[in-house]
Amino acid sequence: QTPRLSSCFDSGNGVLEAYDAAAHEMRVSIRPDPYTEVDGRAHMQWFHFKVSNLPASPLRVVITNAGECSYIEGWEDYRCAVSTDRRSWTRIAATEYADGELRMTLDRDELGGADAAWLAYFAPHSYEQNMALVARAGASALARVR
């Protein structure tokens, strides 16, 4: 089966540009954030997407426009966050930034045989998690939520 990419979820950001089955490579771009009046620009750094139908052999995922991001120095020694259940997150050791591209290798065996993995700039904090945090704070005698 062909690997699939989806970013149609809370905080999702990733667009499939191409998949090369012979090279075992998925090429992805990230969209800029909305324009900010304070900075006078649209920043771009965040990515968060799901890759499903992981092949048996390692899959290289390349973010093609990483060199256009707001903070390219942040890619130095960077390791992509990965999860197979969206609760526990680890880092992909096989992450490298070169020639304006961020390259990660997804190895199904290293992911416990999982069929899908979520990749992100860092472990995301969803809107649901945010609402739960606000509710916990509001229930505390030490806080007041407005």
Rosetta silent file (secondary structure, phi, psi, omega in degrees, C-alpha in Angstrom):
SEQUENCE: QTPRLSSCFDSGNGVLEAYDAAAHEMRVSIRPDPYTEVDGRAHMQWFHFKVSNLPASPLRVVITNAGECSYIEGWEDYRCAVSTDRRSWTRIAATEYADGELRMTLDRDELGGADAAWLAYFAPHSYEQNMALVARAGASALARVR
SCORE:     score description
SCORE:     0.000 S_00000001
   1 L     0.000  149.971  178.791    0.000    0.000    0.000 S_00000001
   2 L   -79.220  131.292  174.783    1.049    3.554   -0.645 S_00000001
   3 L   -58.921  145.766 -179.168    1.896    5.617    2.445 S_00000001
   4 E  -120.243  150.682  176.262   -0.624    8.388    3.119 S_00000001
   5 E  -121.551  136.424  175.704   -0.231   11.789    4.732 S_00000001
   6 E  -138.065  138.538  172.905   -2.943   13.614    6.654 S_00000001
   7 L  -133.638   22.078 -178.943   -2.894   16.900    8.532 S_00000001
   8 L   -86.982   65.457  178.276   -6.667   17.390    8.781 S_00000001
   9 L  -156.968  170.757 -179.060   -6.769   17.563   12.579 S_00000001
  10 L   -49.912  121.102  179.382   -6.189   20.000   15.447 S_00000001
  11 L    71.220   11.023  179.980   -2.825   21.745   14.838 S_00000001
  12 L   -66.249  138.773  176.739   -2.172   19.735   11.666 S_00000001
  13 E  -156.784  108.457  177.371    0.283   21.226    9.187 S_00000001
  14 L   173.758  133.671 -179.231    1.809   19.303    6.309 S_00000001
  15 E  -123.857  124.891  177.608    1.112   19.023    2.580 S_00000001
  16 E   -70.645  121.062  177.268    2.123   15.979    0.553 S_00000001
  17 E   -93.950  -41.779 -178.528    4.129   17.182   -2.438 S_00000001
  18 E  -165.887  154.664  172.465    5.212   13.811   -3.837 S_00000001
  19 E  -130.365  127.230  178.895    5.792   10.171   -3.001 S_00000001
  20 E  -112.716  103.085 -176.759    8.524    8.174   -4.726 S_00000001
  21 L   -63.886  -38.939 -178.321    7.944    4.451   -4.138 S_00000001
  22 L   -65.493  -36.280 -179.228   11.270    3.421   -5.672 S_00000001
  23 L   -90.769   -5.069 -175.756   13.217    5.773   -3.390 S_00000001
  24 L    53.529   50.281 -175.032   10.974    5.090   -0.348 S_00000001
  25 E  -134.715  132.938  175.756   10.637    8.854    0.025 S_00000001
  26 E  -113.338  125.834 -179.310    7.732   11.146    0.895 S_00000001
  27 E  -106.463  127.359 -171.512    8.209   14.853    0.158 S_00000001
  28 E  -130.213  145.764  170.905    6.205   17.240    2.321 S_00000001
  29 E  -119.687  158.364  176.777    5.923   21.010    2.651 S_00000001
  30 L  -112.966  145.839 -179.111    4.655   23.012    5.593 S_00000001
  31 L   -87.379  148.351  175.375    2.269   25.957    5.349 S_00000001
  32 L   -67.533  152.560  172.356    3.045   29.346    6.915 S_00000001
  33 L   -70.096  166.318  176.061    1.198   30.385   10.061 S_00000001
  34 L   -59.449  151.836  178.103   -1.318   33.245    9.761 S_00000001
  35 E   -58.597  135.793  177.330    0.136   36.730    9.300 S_00000001
  36 E  -111.345  127.496  179.926    0.965   38.460   12.585 S_00000001
  37 L   -63.206  -39.814 -176.287    0.527   42.230   12.857 S_00000001
  38 L   -61.282  -46.433 -178.297    3.121   42.502   15.650 S_00000001
  39 L   -89.431  -15.331 -179.346    5.921   40.894   13.623 S_00000001
  40 L    68.827   30.426 -179.970    4.667   42.064   10.255 S_00000001
  41 E  -162.745  168.219  172.968    5.039   38.616    8.723 S_00000001
  42 E  -101.899  115.661  179.052    3.731   35.084    8.569 S_00000001
  43 L   -76.725  163.565  177.752    6.063   32.784   10.476 S_00000001
  44 L  -151.668  116.748  175.913    6.694   29.201    9.450 S_00000001
  45 L  -157.465  -38.987 -173.521    8.221   26.484   11.631 S_00000001
  46 L   -70.582  135.456  168.408    5.438   24.256   12.991 S_00000001
  47 L  -139.032  152.169  179.207    4.578   20.943   11.375 S_00000001
  48 E  -166.580  111.525 -179.481    2.333   18.136   12.578 S_00000001
  49 E  -151.045  163.307  179.936    1.053   15.360   10.350 S_00000001
  50 E  -109.371  134.687  172.304    0.199   11.676   10.306 S_00000001
  51 E  -112.643  120.358  178.998    1.814    9.148    7.994 S_00000001
  52 E  -116.599  171.989 -173.585   -0.224    5.953    7.621 S_00000001
  53 L    58.170   45.056  179.970    0.284    2.732    5.652 S_00000001
  54 L   -59.646  132.838  179.186    3.919    2.700    6.733 S_00000001
  55 L   -75.002  164.523  178.983    5.911    0.343    4.515 S_00000001
  56 L   -66.141  -34.694  178.763    7.972   -2.547    5.866 S_00000001
  57 L   -89.466  155.399 -178.199   11.181   -0.849    4.716 S_00000001
  58 L   -55.539  141.369 -179.944   12.263    2.517    6.191 S_00000001
  59 E  -111.920  126.798  176.566   10.492    5.561    4.771 S_00000001
  60 E   -90.685  126.042  177.250   12.321    8.836    4.336 S_00000001
  61 E  -111.399  123.468 -175.211   10.141   11.880    5.029 S_00000001
  62 E  -118.597  122.295  171.893   11.553   15.146    3.682 S_00000001
  63 E   -89.598  107.113 -168.642   10.255   18.602    4.575 S_00000001
  64 L   -72.799  -25.750 -176.694   11.212   20.369    1.388 S_00000001
  65 L  -109.125   25.233  179.299   10.805   23.981    2.529 S_00000001
  66 H   -60.858  -30.136  178.933   12.534   23.758    5.925 S_00000001
  67 H   -70.193  -11.561  178.542   15.153   26.209    4.648 S_00000001
  68 H   -97.964    1.519 -175.743   12.434   28.864    4.292 S_00000001
  69 L   -70.859  164.894 -175.364   11.335   28.592    7.926 S_00000001
  70 L   -65.844  -31.916 -174.639   11.499   31.450   10.408 S_00000001
  71 L  -134.446   74.522 -176.116   14.261   29.957   12.515 S_00000001
  72 H   -67.090  -22.614  176.271   16.449   27.700   10.380 S_00000001
  73 H   -63.781  -22.795  178.898   19.131   27.683   13.088 S_00000001
  74 H   -68.229  -14.846  178.700   16.614   25.657   15.104 S_00000001
  75 H   -79.853  -17.484  179.715   17.127   22.688   12.778 S_00000001
  76 L   -64.983  125.860 -178.477   20.736   22.257   13.950 S_00000001
  77 L    61.236   17.229  179.800   20.883   19.152   16.172 S_00000001
  78 L   -76.641  147.079  174.095   17.072   18.958   15.966 S_00000001
  79 L  -129.438  125.372 -178.452   15.253   15.620   16.319 S_00000001
  80 L   -64.499  139.446  174.826   11.673   15.263   15.059 S_00000001
  81 E   -79.864  141.023 -178.842    8.980   14.293   17.597 S_00000001
  82 E  -142.580  145.066  177.588    7.111   11.066   16.774 S_00000001
  83 E  -145.939  148.131  173.477    4.221    9.138   18.298 S_00000001
  84 L  -106.506   -6.348 -178.929    2.213    6.067   17.370 S_00000001
  85 L  -132.832    0.066 -179.100   -0.615    6.774   19.841 S_00000001
  86 L    65.968    9.347  175.717   -0.593   10.624   20.220 S_00000001
  87 L  -112.202  -46.016  179.600    0.002   10.242   23.974 S_00000001
  88 L  -102.264  127.295 -178.626    3.633    9.123   24.211 S_00000001
  89 L  -120.125  140.178  174.270    6.153   11.076   22.172 S_00000001
  90 E  -129.718 -172.659  179.119    9.805   10.304   21.466 S_00000001
  91 E  -117.046  146.883  176.968   12.382   11.715   19.064 S_00000001
  92 L   -88.644  111.222 -179.950   13.550   10.335   15.723 S_00000001
  93 L   -62.146  -35.717 -178.481   17.316    9.951   15.967 S_00000001
  94 L   -83.102   64.870  176.750   17.542    9.692   12.172 S_00000001
  95 E  -123.627  133.048  177.326   16.726   13.390   11.618 S_00000001
  96 E  -145.878  148.560  174.433   19.005   15.700    9.660 S_00000001
  97 E  -113.680  123.737  178.716   18.872   19.161    8.155 S_00000001
  98 E  -155.690  143.159  174.883   20.843   19.685    4.951 S_00000001
  99 L    53.091   37.090  177.157   20.513   21.742    1.780 S_00000001
 100 L    78.468    7.855 -179.705   17.364   23.485    3.018 S_00000001
 101 E  -122.787  143.604  172.780   15.527   20.228    3.732 S_00000001
 102 E  -101.784  123.229 -174.735   14.655   18.468    6.979 S_00000001
 103 E  -120.017  128.435  178.235   14.949   14.704    6.521 S_00000001
 104 E  -126.521  146.286  175.878   13.610   12.050    8.888 S_00000001
 105 E  -113.409  119.949  176.395   13.622    8.276    8.515 S_00000001
 106 E   -94.838  119.097  178.613   10.608    6.362    9.807 S_00000001
 107 L  -111.708  112.774 -176.922   11.445    2.744   10.544 S_00000001
 108 L   -55.670  -38.306  178.885    8.354    0.641   11.190 S_00000001
 109 L   -62.928  -41.328  179.046   10.395   -1.854   13.256 S_00000001
 110 L   -69.638  -17.398  178.729   11.658    0.954   15.521 S_00000001
 111 L   -98.698   20.411  177.182    8.031    2.061   15.936 S_00000001
 112 L    70.260   23.731  179.570    6.972   -1.335   17.285 S_00000001
 113 L    80.640   10.157 -177.800    5.484   -2.440   13.971 S_00000001
 114 L   -61.011  147.382  178.536    2.948    0.405   13.957 S_00000001
 115 L   -86.178  -17.167 -176.623    1.085    1.101   10.733 S_00000001
 116 E  -143.323  154.199  177.068    0.939    4.853   11.387 S_00000001
 117 E  -146.369  144.960  174.625    2.961    7.584   13.074 S_00000001
 118 E  -102.240  131.653  177.821    2.377   11.234   13.898 S_00000001
 119 E  -114.300  143.238 -179.847    5.315   13.590   13.337 S_00000001
 120 E  -153.661  159.168  176.904    5.561   17.066   14.851 S_00000001
 121 L   -59.538  -42.781  169.614    7.988   19.885   15.527 S_00000001
 122 L  -150.366  168.811 -178.786    7.472   19.072   19.215 S_00000001
 123 L   -57.212  120.209 -175.826    4.835   17.088   21.118 S_00000001
 124 L   -73.181  153.710  175.321    1.612   18.999   20.439 S_00000001
 125 L  -115.195  103.722 -172.557   -0.721   20.332   23.091 S_00000001
 126 L   -72.457  166.033  176.597   -4.220   19.936   21.635 S_00000001
 127 H   -60.535  -39.539  177.797   -7.188   22.209   22.168 S_00000001
 128 H   -61.785  -42.321  177.394   -8.817   19.442   24.229 S_00000001
 129 H   -63.922  -39.382  178.562   -5.739   19.265   26.481 S_00000001
 130 H   -62.781  -45.016  179.820   -5.831   23.050   26.829 S_00000001
 131 H   -64.342  -37.859  177.479   -9.505   23.018   27.831 S_00000001
 132 H   -64.782  -39.806  178.147   -8.838   20.262   30.403 S_00000001
 133 H   -63.878  -44.362  178.561   -5.998   22.335   31.889 S_00000001
 134 H   -62.713  -41.388  178.805   -8.219   25.417   32.148 S_00000001
 135 H   -63.397  -41.898  177.768  -10.965   23.321   33.794 S_00000001
 136 H   -63.965  -41.980  178.959   -8.487   21.910   36.347 S_00000001
 137 H   -64.504  -41.220  179.982   -7.199   25.404   37.100 S_00000001
 138 H   -65.538  -25.185  179.474  -10.751   26.708   37.466 S_00000001
 139 L   -82.734   -9.930 -178.011  -11.544   23.968   39.979 S_00000001
 140 L   -85.235  142.395  175.296   -8.623   25.009   42.182 S_00000001
 141 L   -71.098  -14.635 -177.822   -9.066   27.361   45.124 S_00000001
 142 L   -88.570   -3.230 -175.890   -5.719   28.889   44.122 S_00000001
 143 L  -137.424  157.401  173.369   -6.939   30.140   40.743 S_00000001
 144 L  -131.599  123.849 -179.203   -9.741   32.084   39.152 S_00000001
 145 L  -105.114  127.957  179.775  -10.586   31.482   35.490 S_00000001
 146 L  -108.228    0.000    0.000  -12.473   34.178   33.607 S_00000001
